[in-house]
């Protein structure tokens, strides 16, 4: 999910009321779309096979499609989602000649820690290091990165700290690098209530609740995050299988507790976190995307985070689209990837 400070900007823009085929590149004046581009998909196309590779601390499960010599694109999912957010995006990009890699983030799907005793730390820099290690393992020097939610944050960090590894960036909800010091400050009450699960996860009761009710909790959050997306049970169940990973609960709980300053990170990552706490700007070519009915979209059509992107840049608002942008609007998302590489 997105950073608490970003969500706090929603209230002034009236977005709280929203809570309850690749073609020619669009011009800046055409950077919005409609829900017609995201008709419900009840069919369950094949996606895979899932491959495994050792990369850093992990044995990563991932799907790869497209020509092996194509320009690499890494597509990064959020929480509570998995690689199937890209089940329609990946083939669109593969058909355009891209080498598309879609990994399960730590704690999800078939991704596992290589050492049983390894700490299940879940600070933001750990996910970024996972991605760099995966790129190295696959022999990828530079790639386009695209993501939403946890995936946006991970891609943002790599773009900020290792820009030489990033050809271009597509980031849903813009700049999501977490500032834990800022997270100590309370938000207005109407903003705080939407983060109930973060406070729930801060308790032992919440940890047990996630353990016992991980599927029902995720389905509730899907409906809240994407109020116009009429996903069916088969679509949800396909993703929910990824939540049965033995590392799912410790990673989810660890991530949200870390953000609130309630859990330590890995001391080996302290130097990186100190850099990220400074809010580094991102200079690589970037397209940011907001889902109009995503409850975490800040007002201002990207203005809230515009200053954090200092290179070639475009912003797009997808009308009638919620939080899980690539699965709700695969064609516009894929087009944004293509266009970012042309900036």
Protein Blocks (a to p, Z undefined) as FASTA:
>chain_A
ZZfklmmmmmmnopmmmmmpccddddfklmcccfklmcccfbdcdedddddddehjbccd
dddedjfkbccddddddddddfklmmmmmmmmmmnopacdddddehiajbccfbfklccb
fbfklmmmmmmmmmmmnopabdcdddehjlmmmmmmmmmmmmmlpmbdcdehiiabdcfk
lmmpccdfklmmmmmmmmmmmpmklmmmmmmmmmmmmmmmmmmmmmmbccdfklmmmmmm
mmmpfklmmmmmmmmmmmnopaccdfklmmmmmmmmnopacfbdcdddddfklckbcghi
hmlmmmmpmbdcdddddehiafklmlmmmmlmmmmmmmmmmZZ
